[in-house]
Amino acid sequence: MSGEAFDPTAPLVPSGNLRRRQLFSRLAELGATAAAVLAVAVLAIVVFTVIARGASALDLDFLVKSAPEGIGPELVGTAIIVAIATMIAMPVGVLVALFLTEFAGRRTTHLIRLTLDLMNGLPSIIIGLFVFGLLVNHRQQSGIAASVALAIIMVPLIARGTQEVLLLVPSSLREAADALGVSRSRAVLGIVLPSALGGIVTSTVLSVARAAGETAPLIFATSVFDPSRYSLNPFEALPNVPVRVFQLSEEANPEGFAEAWGLSFLLVSFILFASLCARGLLARSKRRMSS
Amino acid sequence: MSSIASPTFRDGPSPARARSAQRRKRADRIGDRVLYGVCLLAALFCVVTIVLIGYQVVDGARPAISRYGLGFLTDTAWQPNFGEFGAGSLIFGTAVSSFAALLLGAPIAISIGLYLSLLAPSGIRGIVAPLVEMLAAIPSVILGFWGILVLAPFVQANLEPWLHDNLGFIPIFGTPETTGSSIFTASLILTIMVVPIIASISRDLFLTVPADLQDGASALGATRWEVVRGVVLPSTASGVVAASLLGLGRALGEAIAVAQVVGAGSEIQASLFKTGDTLAARIANQFPGALTEMHKASLFYLGAILLVIGLASNLVAQWIGRRFGYPGTPAR
């Protein structure tokens, strides 16, 4: 290039080195796009397989009858386990978030947040071992033990989500309450919490979606059950969806596979529906609060 | 509200009103204390839970720890019927499958993060970003089930022979097995689980890079890739490393999906296409059927090893995140 004389009338197009750099840049863009497409494609393949093989198994008999024709006991059992877990985890999670935003000093905040992060990063099988040692060993398996395990998984999610929303509550609200001489507890319970309600609900729904599919802890807590019988007593082992899918997938039995696909379909559609709703709600309540 | 307009405003509070105000003040003070106490209790509850988890796992492992000591970590024998237990091959399987997942997943995830933060038009971004996060929401047991019936046959019939034919001179691409259950399949499943975690964290990181810097680089004539290479990646490198470590932690601890596709082998083999097993998967597979106390204790010992590795990778990720100025790594 340098040898040629400068020609001011030449069109402005990249040449030589610049063309190579632009080509490389274009290739990098293509690669990044391909990566995103790949991720979406994998999701599509998984969801499509589950729908294609699971939806055909569904009918009323399958939903309400017990094994071998249906999966009623598992659905009821999972509902009970997750409901009890939510009843434990939601108050604890919200209170921890309140503690972090309203009461804790800097040091304490660090400690508690670290604890929450560690809890969140804990492999769920470890939580299973813990619950086995605490509640199942020398006793018997129970739905309650499963609920406690799921609650441990849910607390950090609820606490983190609630804290994020609590931090968005405008400080002018708190200051107004202070100026009126409203006590701390009244301000928190009457003003701060209600305005963060949307966020609390959505993070709870998200954590329920996460907990409903959690399998590893349930293997320790409630895996020896009778799928042909409805059970409502949380103090004994309850049939449940994830462990049943796991057990069926370990047996090489095509009929069992059909049942497992049906269970997977229900579980996946519940989880995707719940997290979609939660995301929509969260976006809306955040928008409303920050505007 | 009506009290403002009442005559007491001018005349000073009546005795009855003052008493009620005092009562109310006391109630408020008690209310404040109670609320504080309850919140503190909940926070303490979390700390106690973490400590108890550590205690329970180590306590359950005590018989195995006192019998095998640290030799457990390198011993590769695992024969419950003869009362011989060692974690060597499982630690190997855990390390290989997790690192393979990270090696495959991190570049893909970082590319997705770049795409979502810098390239994608906002309409597409709003669709693709939630979809990528949906991938993380699919329960591991279902991903594993899909892995057994869909992914493993495909891998066994197509991917593994192809890799063996073309790259077979590298020992890790040995001859494929007949079932498709292998460390390789497990790594692919783990990759699917790791990608959304790293992608969403790194996207958030890339969004924090000041637009001024990027525009400055563009104005100097940098192409889009050069902006990424020269500005975006260097200023977020530590955060990306932290995100990858969080992903690694997730891969190390995944039990169910791996147990379903890894094939529960007990030997250390160079080829990725052989069966193997990981710490977490071995616990999930054998705990329900463990009869002897020593078998259970050994599985608890595996859990203790996992706990230490998991906590370490998490703490290092936190430390990097904090040390290099990112405000905490986002959950999940």
Chai-1 contact restraints between the chains, C-beta under 6 A:
chainA,res_idxA,chainB,res_idxB,connection_type,confidence,min_distance_angstrom,max_distance_angstrom,comment,restraint_id
A,R21,B,T223,contact,1.0,0.0,6.0,A-B,restraint_1
A,Q22,B,T223,contact,1.0,0.0,6.0,A-B,restraint_2
A,F24,B,W225,contact,1.0,0.0,6.0,A-B,restraint_3
A,S25,B,T223,contact,1.0,0.0,6.0,A-B,restraint_4
A,S25,B,R224,contact,1.0,0.0,6.0,A-B,restraint_5
A,S25,B,W225,contact,1.0,0.0,6.0,A-B,restraint_6
A,A28,B,W225,contact,1.0,0.0,6.0,A-B,restraint_7
A,E29,B,L119,contact,1.0,0.0,6.0,A-B,restraint_8
A,G31,B,S111,contact,1.0,0.0,6.0,A-B,restraint_9
A,A32,B,S111,contact,1.0,0.0,6.0,A-B,restraint_10
A,A32,B,L114,contact,1.0,0.0,6.0,A-B,restraint_11
A,A32,B,Y115,contact,1.0,0.0,6.0,A-B,restraint_12
A,A32,B,L119,contact,1.0,0.0,6.0,A-B,restraint_13
A,T33,B,Y115,contact,1.0,0.0,6.0,A-B,restraint_14
A,A35,B,I108,contact,1.0,0.0,6.0,A-B,restraint_15
A,A35,B,S111,contact,1.0,0.0,6.0,A-B,restraint_16
A,A35,B,I112,contact,1.0,0.0,6.0,A-B,restraint_17
A,A36,B,I112,contact,1.0,0.0,6.0,A-B,restraint_18
A,A36,B,Y115,contact,1.0,0.0,6.0,A-B,restraint_19
A,A36,B,V128,contact,1.0,0.0,6.0,A-B,restraint_20
A,A39,B,I112,contact,1.0,0.0,6.0,A-B,restraint_21
A,A39,B,V132,contact,1.0,0.0,6.0,A-B,restraint_22
A,A39,B,V195,contact,1.0,0.0,6.0,A-B,restraint_23
A,V40,B,L131,contact,1.0,0.0,6.0,A-B,restraint_24
A,V42,B,I192,contact,1.0,0.0,6.0,A-B,restraint_25
A,L43,B,L131,contact,1.0,0.0,6.0,A-B,restraint_26
A,L43,B,M134,contact,1.0,0.0,6.0,A-B,restraint_27
A,L43,B,L135,contact,1.0,0.0,6.0,A-B,restraint_28
A,V46,B,W146,contact,1.0,0.0,6.0,A-B,restraint_29
A,T49,B,W146,contact,1.0,0.0,6.0,A-B,restraint_30
A,T49,B,V150,contact,1.0,0.0,6.0,A-B,restraint_31
A,V92,B,A42,contact,1.0,0.0,6.0,A-B,restraint_32
A,L95,B,V38,contact,1.0,0.0,6.0,A-B,restraint_33
A,L95,B,C39,contact,1.0,0.0,6.0,A-B,restraint_34
A,L95,B,A42,contact,1.0,0.0,6.0,A-B,restraint_35
A,V96,B,A42,contact,1.0,0.0,6.0,A-B,restraint_36
A,V96,B,A43,contact,1.0,0.0,6.0,A-B,restraint_37
A,L98,B,C39,contact,1.0,0.0,6.0,A-B,restraint_38
A,F99,B,C39,contact,1.0,0.0,6.0,A-B,restraint_39
A,F99,B,A43,contact,1.0,0.0,6.0,A-B,restraint_40
A,F103,B,Y36,contact,1.0,0.0,6.0,A-B,restraint_41
A,F103,B,C39,contact,1.0,0.0,6.0,A-B,restraint_42
A,I112,B,A43,contact,1.0,0.0,6.0,A-B,restraint_43
A,T115,B,C46,contact,1.0,0.0,6.0,A-B,restraint_44
A,T115,B,V47,contact,1.0,0.0,6.0,A-B,restraint_45
A,T115,B,I50,contact,1.0,0.0,6.0,A-B,restraint_46
A,L118,B,I50,contact,1.0,0.0,6.0,A-B,restraint_47
A,L118,B,N314,contact,1.0,0.0,6.0,A-B,restraint_48
A,N120,B,A331,contact,1.0,0.0,6.0,A-B,restraint_49
A,G121,B,G249,contact,1.0,0.0,6.0,A-B,restraint_50
A,G121,B,N314,contact,1.0,0.0,6.0,A-B,restraint_51
A,P123,B,G253,contact,1.0,0.0,6.0,A-B,restraint_52
A,P123,B,A280,contact,1.0,0.0,6.0,A-B,restraint_53
A,P123,B,L306,contact,1.0,0.0,6.0,A-B,restraint_54
A,P123,B,G310,contact,1.0,0.0,6.0,A-B,restraint_55
A,I125,B,A255,contact,1.0,0.0,6.0,A-B,restraint_56
A,I125,B,A280,contact,1.0,0.0,6.0,A-B,restraint_57
A,I125,B,I283,contact,1.0,0.0,6.0,A-B,restraint_58
A,I125,B,A284,contact,1.0,0.0,6.0,A-B,restraint_59
A,I126,B,G303,contact,1.0,0.0,6.0,A-B,restraint_60
A,I126,B,L307,contact,1.0,0.0,6.0,A-B,restraint_61
A,L129,B,V57,contact,1.0,0.0,6.0,A-B,restraint_62
A,L129,B,G303,contact,1.0,0.0,6.0,A-B,restraint_63
A,F130,B,I53,contact,1.0,0.0,6.0,A-B,restraint_64
A,F130,B,Q56,contact,1.0,0.0,6.0,A-B,restraint_65
A,G133,B,Q56,contact,1.0,0.0,6.0,A-B,restraint_66
A,G133,B,G60,contact,1.0,0.0,6.0,A-B,restraint_67
A,L134,B,Q56,contact,1.0,0.0,6.0,A-B,restraint_68
A,R160,B,A331,contact,1.0,0.0,6.0,A-B,restraint_69
A,S183,B,D28,contact,1.0,0.0,6.0,A-B,restraint_70
A,S183,B,D32,contact,1.0,0.0,6.0,A-B,restraint_71
A,R184,B,D32,contact,1.0,0.0,6.0,A-B,restraint_72
A,S185,B,G31,contact,1.0,0.0,6.0,A-B,restraint_73
A,S185,B,D32,contact,1.0,0.0,6.0,A-B,restraint_74
A,S185,B,L35,contact,1.0,0.0,6.0,A-B,restraint_75
A,G213,B,P139,contact,1.0,0.0,6.0,A-B,restraint_76
A,T215,B,V141,contact,1.0,0.0,6.0,A-B,restraint_77
A,T215,B,I256,contact,1.0,0.0,6.0,A-B,restraint_78
A,A216,B,A255,contact,1.0,0.0,6.0,A-B,restraint_79
A,A216,B,I256,contact,1.0,0.0,6.0,A-B,restraint_80
A,A216,B,A284,contact,1.0,0.0,6.0,A-B,restraint_81
A,I219,B,A284,contact,1.0,0.0,6.0,A-B,restraint_82
A,S223,B,P288,contact,1.0,0.0,6.0,A-B,restraint_83
A,P242,B,V141,contact,1.0,0.0,6.0,A-B,restraint_84
A,V245,B,V141,contact,1.0,0.0,6.0,A-B,restraint_85
A,V245,B,F145,contact,1.0,0.0,6.0,A-B,restraint_86
A,F246,B,V141,contact,1.0,0.0,6.0,A-B,restraint_87
A,S249,B,F145,contact,1.0,0.0,6.0,A-B,restraint_88
A,S249,B,I148,contact,1.0,0.0,6.0,A-B,restraint_89
A,S249,B,Q260,contact,1.0,0.0,6.0,A-B,restraint_90
A,S264,B,I142,contact,1.0,0.0,6.0,A-B,restraint_91
A,I271,B,A137,contact,1.0,0.0,6.0,A-B,restraint_92
A,S275,B,A137,contact,1.0,0.0,6.0,A-B,restraint_93
